Amino acid sequence: MAGDDDELLTIGEVAKLDGITAKALRYYDAHNILKPAAVDPATGYRLPTTDYRYYTPIKCLTSM
């Protein structure tokens, strides 16, 4: 889980900011590659952290 200081955004917001598709983030979650920081219990929405250290390696690998 994310620390209290991490900002949580929706998958769509992270996708727009970082150039990773929402579909890819859902795939990574389903295959235990990159889990969301939290999941909203009421909606089931995945809430990734905005800590970009997690996305940079994935972006590098997918651009190969």
CYANA upper distance limits for C-alpha pairs under 8 A (distance plus 0.5 A):
  1 MET  CA     36 PRO  CA      8.21
  1 MET  CA     37 ALA  CA      5.13
  1 MET  CA     38 ALA  CA      6.50
  2 ALA  CA      6 ASP  CA      6.57
  2 ALA  CA     37 ALA  CA      5.43
  2 ALA  CA     38 ALA  CA      7.63
  2 ALA  CA     49 THR  CA      7.07
  6 ASP  CA     49 THR  CA      6.78
  6 ASP  CA     50 THR  CA      7.29
  6 ASP  CA     51 ASP  CA      7.68
  7 GLU  CA     49 THR  CA      6.61
  7 GLU  CA     50 THR  CA      6.43
  8 LEU  CA     37 ALA  CA      8.04
  8 LEU  CA     47 LEU  CA      6.17
  8 LEU  CA     48 PRO  CA      6.38
  8 LEU  CA     49 THR  CA      5.45
  8 LEU  CA     50 THR  CA      6.77
  9 LEU  CA     13 GLU  CA      6.43
  9 LEU  CA     14 VAL  CA      6.83
  9 LEU  CA     47 LEU  CA      6.04
  9 LEU  CA     48 PRO  CA      6.50
  9 LEU  CA     49 THR  CA      7.12
  9 LEU  CA     50 THR  CA      7.42
 10 THR  CA     14 VAL  CA      6.88
 10 THR  CA     45 TYR  CA      7.79
 10 THR  CA     46 ARG  CA      7.06
 10 THR  CA     47 LEU  CA      5.53
 10 THR  CA     48 PRO  CA      7.01
 11 ILE  CA     15 ALA  CA      6.53
 11 ILE  CA     22 ALA  CA      6.03
 11 ILE  CA     25 LEU  CA      7.53
 11 ILE  CA     46 ARG  CA      7.00
 11 ILE  CA     47 LEU  CA      6.80
 11 ILE  CA     48 PRO  CA      6.83
 12 GLY  CA     16 LYS  CA      6.72
 12 GLY  CA     21 THR  CA      8.15
 12 GLY  CA     22 ALA  CA      6.06
 13 GLU  CA     17 LEU  CA      6.74
 14 VAL  CA     18 ASP  CA      6.38
 14 VAL  CA     19 GLY  CA      8.39
 14 VAL  CA     20 ILE  CA      7.98
 14 VAL  CA     22 ALA  CA      8.42
 14 VAL  CA     48 PRO  CA      7.80
 14 VAL  CA     50 THR  CA      7.62
 15 ALA  CA     19 GLY  CA      5.80
 15 ALA  CA     20 ILE  CA      5.16
 15 ALA  CA     21 THR  CA      5.51
 15 ALA  CA     22 ALA  CA      6.06
 16 LYS  CA     20 ILE  CA      7.78
 16 LYS  CA     21 THR  CA      8.17
 18 ASP  CA     55 TYR  CA      8.32
 20 ILE  CA     24 ALA  CA      7.15
 20 ILE  CA     25 LEU  CA      7.66
 20 ILE  CA     59 LYS  CA      7.80
 21 THR  CA     25 LEU  CA      6.95
 22 ALA  CA     26 ARG  CA      6.74
 23 LYS  CA     27 TYR  CA      6.69
 24 ALA  CA     28 TYR  CA      6.62
 25 LEU  CA     29 ASP  CA      6.71
 25 LEU  CA     34 LEU  CA      7.92
 26 ARG  CA     30 ALA  CA      6.66
 27 TYR  CA     31 HIS  CA      6.71
 28 TYR  CA     32 ASN  CA      6.48
 28 TYR  CA     33 ILE  CA      5.25
 28 TYR  CA     34 LEU  CA      5.63
 28 TYR  CA     35 LYS  CA      7.56
 29 ASP  CA     33 ILE  CA      6.53
 29 ASP  CA     34 LEU  CA      5.78
 29 ASP  CA     35 LYS  CA      5.30
 29 ASP  CA     36 PRO  CA      7.39
 34 LEU  CA     54 TYR  CA      8.26
 35 LYS  CA     48 PRO  CA      8.15
 36 PRO  CA     46 ARG  CA      6.26
 36 PRO  CA     47 LEU  CA      6.03
 36 PRO  CA     48 PRO  CA      4.86
 36 PRO  CA     49 THR  CA      7.37
 37 ALA  CA     46 ARG  CA      8.23
 37 ALA  CA     47 LEU  CA      6.35
 37 ALA  CA     48 PRO  CA      5.43
 37 ALA  CA     49 THR  CA      5.90
 38 ALA  CA     46 ARG  CA      6.68
 38 ALA  CA     47 LEU  CA      5.61
 38 ALA  CA     48 PRO  CA      7.19
 39 VAL  CA     44 GLY  CA      6.28
 39 VAL  CA     45 TYR  CA      6.06
 39 VAL  CA     46 ARG  CA      5.06
 39 VAL  CA     47 LEU  CA      6.16
 40 ASP  CA     44 GLY  CA      5.57
 40 ASP  CA     45 TYR  CA      5.79
 40 ASP  CA     46 ARG  CA      7.09
 40 ASP  CA     47 LEU  CA      7.74
 41 PRO  CA     45 TYR  CA      8.30
 52 TYR  CA     56 THR  CA      6.86
 53 ARG  CA     57 PRO  CA      8.13
 54 TYR  CA     58 ILE  CA      7.98
 55 TYR  CA     59 LYS  CA      6.66
 56 THR  CA     60 CYS  CA      6.70
 57 PRO  CA     61 LEU  CA      6.69
 58 ILE  CA     62 THR  CA      6.56
 59 LYS  CA     63 SER  CA      6.67
 60 CYS  CA     64 MET  CA      7.31
